[in-house]
């Protein structure tokens, strides 16, 4: 007798790339104003432009937050 239950392929539901990029874009746009503000305050406080600009800061935050949403 053949056992068909051991030959089943388990398919994992991976989030779609378009869905991930959609949420990434929303989070990036939401963090951009605050990242710009903190960058400007740091630039005023230190008297020089920092190496990590506002776009890089916002991208960094979006890269941290978006996977947390998909992991939940």
N, C-alpha and C positions, 0 to 999 in steps of 0.2 A: 504494500500500500504506500502511496506517495504522500509525503507530508508537505502540503502547499503553504502552510503557515510559516515555515522557516525561510521561505524564499521571498517573502514580501519585502519590498523596498520601502524604507521609511523616508518620506519626504518631509523636510523641514520647511516651515514657512519662514522665508527670509523677507525682510521688508524690501519693498520695491525701491529701486534707486531714485526714481522720480519722487516718491513720497518722502524719502530721506532728504533729498535736495530741496523739496518744498519747505519742509520744517526747518532745515538749515538756513534757508534764505530768510524766513520769517524771524528766526532767532537772531541771525546776523543783523537784520535791520533794526530789531528791538534793542540790541546791545550797542549798536553804533553810536547813538547820542551819548550814552553814559561813558563809553570808551573815549569819545572825543573830549568830553568834559574832564575826565581824570587825566588824560594826556595833556590837556591845556593847563590844568592846575599844576601838574608835575613839571611842565616846561616853565611856567612862571616861577614856581618855587625854586627850581634848581638854576634857572637863568639860562638854560641851554635846551636844545631839542634832544629828547631821548632817542635811543636807537629803535625802540618799539613804538611805532606810530599808532594812531587810532584805528586804522583799518586792521592792522596786525593784531591789536588787542581784541577787537570785535571778532575777528576770525578765530582767535584762540578760544574765546569764550563760547562761540558757537560750536566749535569742535568738541568742547567739553560737555556742553549741555545737551546737544542733539542725540548722541548715543545713549545718554541717560533716559531719554524719553522712550527710545526704542527697546531698551533693556527692561523697562518696567512692564 
